[in-house]
Amino acid sequence: MTNQSKIQSQSLLKTLLVGYLNQLQTHPLRTKAITSGLLSGLQEYVAQELSGTSRQRKGKGRADHIGNYAGLDEKVVKMALYGFFISGPLNHVMFETLNRAFKGRTGAGAKLLQIVVSQIIITPIQNTVYLVAMAIIAGMNKSGQIYASVKRSILPILTMSWIVSPIAIGFAQKFLPPQLWVPFFNCVGFIFGVMANTKAKRAQSQNKEERDSNK
C-alpha cells in the first residue's frame, strides 16, 4: 500500500469515527442499538464459521435446514434483532446509570469502585440476559430447559467476563478519552462474544455427536 493510499484510508477511518461519535452524542440510544444489532448478528455468523456449525447445516437437506432470511441464517437474523431491541438498549441504560453515579469522581478509589460495581451488578445481568436469549434462539421454549441452559453456562461465562472486563475498563480509564469508550468496549465485547459463542457451539456439537453415537 502506497503512502497516499494509507493517508486516504486513515482519513476515511477518521471521518467514519468522527461521524459515529457525533451520532453517539446526538442519538445515543439509537446508535448503540444499531451497533449492537449489527455486531450481534456478525458475532453469530463468525462463531458459526469458526465452530463449523454453518458447514454442518449447509450439508443437510433443504427440508431440515434451520431456515434463512434473504440468504442469511435464521440465528444470525435473530441475534441481530436481539442486539437491536434488547442488548443495545439494556447496556445503554445500565452504563448511563453507572456513569451518572460516578460523574465527577476521578480518584483511583472511585475508578476501582466503578469497576467493582460494574462486575457485581452489570456483568451478571448482561450475561444472564445473553444466555436466556441464546437458549430461546436455539429453540428452547420451556422455562426448565432455559433455566438449565443458563445454569450450566453462567459460571464459565462470568469467570471469563470477570477476567476480561476489568482489564478492558482499566485500560479505557487510563489510556482512552471517555468519548472513545463505547467503540472500544464494542470491539472488546465482539471479540469476547465470538469466543464464548464459538466455545458454546463446539460443546453443543460435541454433545450431539456423543448422543448420536450412543444411540
C-alpha positions in Angstrom: 0.0 0.0 0.0 1.4 3.4 -1.0 1.8 6.3 1.4 -1.1 8.1 -0.4 -3.4 5.1 0.0 -2.5 4.9 3.7 -3.3 8.5 4.2 -6.6 8.2 2.3 -7.5 5.1 4.4 -6.6 6.8 7.6 -8.6 9.9 6.6 -11.7 7.7 5.8 -11.4 5.9 9.1 -11.1 9.2 11.0 -14.2 10.6 9.1 -16.2 7.5 9.9 -15.1 7.6 13.6 -16.0 11.3 13.9 -19.4 10.6 12.3 -20.1 7.7 14.6 -19.1 9.7 17.7 -21.4 12.5 16.6 -24.2 10.1 16.3 -23.4 8.7 19.8 -23.6 12.2 21.1 -26.8 13.3 19.4 -28.7 9.9 19.3 -27.0 7.6 21.8 -29.7 5.0 22.3 -30.5 4.6 18.6 -26.8 4.5 17.7 -26.0 1.9 20.4 -29.0 -0.2 19.4 -28.0 -0.3 15.7 -24.4 -1.0 16.6 -25.3 -3.8 19.0 -27.7 -5.3 16.3 -25.0 -5.3 13.6 -22.3 -6.7 15.9 -24.6 -9.4 17.5 -25.5 -10.7 14.0 -21.9 -10.6 12.8 -20.8 -12.3 16.1 -23.2 -15.2 15.4 -22.1 -15.5 11.8 -18.4 -15.6 12.8 -19.0 -18.1 15.6 -20.8 -20.4 13.2 -17.9 -20.3 10.8 -15.3 -20.8 13.5 -17.2 -23.7 15.2 -18.0 -25.4 11.9 -21.8 -25.4 12.6 -22.5 -23.4 9.4 -20.9 -26.1 7.3 -22.9 -28.8 9.1 -26.1 -27.1 8.2 -25.1 -26.5 4.7 -24.5 -30.2 4.3 -28.0 -31.1 5.4 -31.0 -31.4 3.1 -33.2 -28.4 2.4 -36.1 -29.9 4.4 -34.3 -29.8 7.7 -32.3 -26.7 7.2 -32.7 -24.2 10.1 -34.1 -21.6 7.8 -32.9 -18.3 6.3 -34.0 -14.8 5.5 -32.7 -13.3 2.2 -29.8 -15.7 2.3 -29.0 -15.1 6.0 -29.1 -17.8 8.6 -32.1 -17.5 10.9 -29.9 -17.4 14.0 -27.9 -14.6 12.6 -31.1 -12.6 12.0 -32.4 -13.4 15.4 -29.2 -12.4 17.1 -29.2 -9.1 15.2 -32.8 -8.5 16.5 -31.7 -9.4 20.0 -28.8 -6.9 19.8 -31.0 -4.1 18.4 -34.1 -4.5 20.7 -32.6 -5.9 23.9 -28.8 -5.9 24.3 -28.1 -2.4 23.0 -30.9 -0.5 24.9 -30.2 -2.5 28.1 -26.5 -1.8 28.1 -27.2 1.9 27.3 -29.4 2.2 30.3 -27.1 0.3 32.7 -23.9 2.1 31.8 -25.5 5.5 31.6 -26.8 4.9 35.2 -23.3 3.8 36.3 -21.7 6.8 34.7 -24.1 9.2 36.3 -23.5 7.6 39.7 -19.7 8.2 39.3 -19.8 11.5 37.4 -17.1 13.9 38.5 -15.4 11.2 40.6 -11.9 10.7 39.1 -9.9 9.4 42.0 -8.3 6.0 42.0 -10.7 4.7 44.6 -13.7 5.9 42.6 -12.4 4.2 39.5 -11.8 1.0 41.3 -15.3 1.1 42.9 -16.8 1.7 39.4 -15.1 -1.4 38.1 -16.3 -3.4 41.1 -19.9 -2.2 40.8 -19.9 -3.0 37.1 -18.7 -6.5 37.7 -21.0 -7.5 40.5 -24.2 -5.9 39.1 -24.0 -5.1 35.4 -21.9 -8.1 34.2 -24.2 -10.8 35.7 -27.3 -9.1 34.3 -25.7 -8.8 30.8 -24.6 -12.4 30.8 -27.8 -13.8 32.1 -29.9 -11.9 29.5 -27.5 -13.1 26.8 -27.7 -16.7 27.8 -31.5 -16.6 28.0 -31.6 -15.1 24.5 -29.2 -17.8 23.2 -31.3 -20.5 24.7 -34.5 -19.2 23.2 -32.8 -18.7 19.8 -31.5 -22.2 20.0 -35.1 -23.4 20.1 -35.7 -23.9 23.8 -39.3 -22.9 24.7 -39.7 -24.4 28.2 -38.7 -22.5 31.3 -37.0 -25.6 32.7 -34.8 -26.0 29.6 -33.9 -22.3 29.6 -33.0 -22.4 33.3 -30.9 -25.5 32.9 -29.0 -24.0 30.0 -28.3 -20.7 31.8 -27.3 -22.6 35.0 -24.9 -24.7 33.0 -23.2 -21.8 31.2 -23.4 -18.8 33.6 -20.3 -19.6 35.8 -17.9 -20.2 32.9 -19.0 -17.0 31.0 -19.0 -15.0 34.2 -15.5 -16.2 35.0 -14.3 -15.1 31.6 -16.1 -11.8 31.9 -14.5 -11.1 35.3 -11.1 -11.6 33.8 -11.5 -9.7 30.6 -13.8 -6.8 31.6 -11.8 -5.3 34.5 -8.7 -5.3 32.2 -10.7 -3.5 29.5 -12.2 -1.0 31.8 -8.9 -0.2 33.5 -7.3 0.2 30.1 -10.0 2.6 29.0 -9.8 4.6 32.2 -6.1 5.1 31.9 -5.5 5.4 28.1 -8.7 6.5 26.3 -10.8 9.6 26.4 -14.4 8.9 27.5 -15.9 9.5 24.0 -13.9 6.5 22.7 -15.1 4.1 25.4 -18.2 2.9 23.5 -16.3 1.9 20.3 -13.6 0.3 22.4 -16.0 -1.7 24.5 -17.9 -2.7 21.4 -14.7 -4.2 19.9 -13.9 -6.0 23.2 -17.4 -7.3 23.6 -17.5 -8.5 20.0 -14.2 -10.5 20.4 -15.4 -11.9 23.8 -18.8 -12.8 22.4 -17.3 -14.6 19.4 -15.0 -16.6 21.8 -17.9 -17.5 24.1 -20.3 -18.3 21.3 -17.8 -20.4 19.4 -17.0 -22.4 22.6 -20.6 -23.0 23.3 -21.4 -24.1 19.8 -18.4 -26.6 19.7 -19.6 -28.0 23.1 -23.2 -28.4 21.8 -21.9 -30.1 18.6 -19.7 -32.5 20.6 -22.6 -33.3 22.9 -24.9 -34.0 20.0 -22.3 -36.3 18.3 -21.9 -38.2 21.6 -25.6 -38.7 21.9 -25.9 -39.8 18.3 -23.0 -42.3 18.8 -24.7 -43.8 21.9 -28.0 -44.5 20.1 
